[in-house]
Amino acid sequence: MSAHTKAAAAVHRLTRWHDDFPTSGVRFADLTPVFADAAGFRAVLDGLAACAPDADLIAGVDARGFLLGAGVAASLGTGVLAVRKGGKLPPPVVSREYTLEYGTAALEIPADGVRLRGRRVLLLDDVLATGGTLAAAAELFAEAGAEVVAAAVVLEIGFLAGRARQGDYPVTAIVTV
C-alpha cells in the first residue's frame, strides 16, 4: 500500500465533521483525531513528504500546518519555517493579505534572519478550501526569492475550487471531498 493510500485511509477513518462551524453554512473538517492517532499522523506525514522529496525547506501554514511542517521536515532532514498569521512575527516581515471562505486574513514570513533566496520549498497546510491561504503563502516565498516546488494538503474541499488559485507548482491533496 502506498504512503498516499495509507494516509487517505487514516483521514477518511478519523476526520470529524462539524456543520455550521465556525459560521453558518461552513462545514468544518476537524483533523485533530487524525493527528492524535499515532499511526494516522505518521501516515499523513509520510504521504505529504512524498510530494516533494527534493525540497530543502518545508513551510507550514499557521496553525495546523506547523504540526505537519515540523513532522515532514524531520522525516526529510530539512529545515522548517512557520508561515504566521499577521502580527505574530517581529519586523521586518514580508506580508500578504488574502480572502478565505468566511473573511480576510494576512500571512507573514521573516524578511531577514532566514535565507530564503534560492530555496526549494514544499508548502503544507491542513485544508485547501478557496485557495487564498496557500496562494498568499506561495506569493510570500516568491517575493523572498524562493521557489515553491510543490504544495500539499491533508484535505481539499473540491467544490470551492481553491486549486485553481494556485501557481504552476503541483498541488497534492491526500483526500478530496
C-alpha positions, -999 to +999 in steps of 0.1 A: +000+000+000+014+034-010+020+062+015-007+082-001-032+054+002-024+048+039-028+085+046-061+087+028-075+057+047-065+074+080-080+107+071-113+091+060-115+070+092-106+097+117-118+131+105-147+146+124-171+168+105-189+198+121-217+216+102-222+254+106-188+259+122-172+284+126-201+302+109-234+291+094-231+273+061-195+262+066-187+225+071-156+222+092-132+192+089-117+186+123-084+168+117-075+167+154-083+130+157-061+122+127-031+140+143-038+125+177-037+089+163+000+078+161-005+056+130-028+081+113-003+110+119+026+090+107+007+080+075-002+116+068+034+128+073+047+101+050+021+109+024+030+146+025+068+140+025+064+120-007+051+151-025+085+169-028+114+147-015+139+172-031+126+202-012+152+218+011+128+238+032+093+228+045+069+257+051+039+250+074+010+274+073-005+287+106-015+268+126-021+231+119+005+234+091+031+239+118+025+203+130+026+189+095+057+210+085+077+200+116+070+163+111+077+163+074+109+184+078+121+159+105+114+130+081+132+146+051+160+161+071+153+197+061+146+229+079+110+241+086+096+276+085+063+286+101+042+309+079+025+330+106-007+349+108-003+387+106+011+404+137+028+373+152+064+380+139+087+409+148+096+432+119+108+432+093+083+408+076+070+400+042+032+401+044+003+391+022-034+397+028-059+371+014-095+361+014-109+329+030-144+315+027-156+334+058-134+366+060-099+380+053-066+375+070-028+381+065+002+358+064+038+367+072+073+353+069+105+369+082+121+394+058+156+387+072+173+363+095+164+332+074+180+327+040+151+321+016+165+331-018+171+301-039+155+276-015+132+249-028+100+250-007+073+224+000+043+243+012+020+225+036-014+232+051-042+211+065-071+221+043-074+236+008-107+254+005-110+286-015-072+286-020-064+321-007-042+309+021-019+287+000-017+312-028-008+340-003+019+318+012+033+309-022+034+347-031+054+354+001+081+328-009+082+341-044+088+376-032+116+364-009+133+347-039+124+311-030+108+286-054+076+267-042+083+233-058+050+218-045+021+223-022+003+196-003-027+194+020-044+168+040-079+176+028-092+195-003-127+208-005-131+204-043-162+224-050-147+255-036-121+254-065-091+265-044-068+246-066-075+270-095-059+298-075-026+281-071+005+287-092+024+264-116+036+242-088+019+208-083-007+206-056-014+173-038-043+165-016-044+133+005-082+134+003-106+155-018-142+158-009 
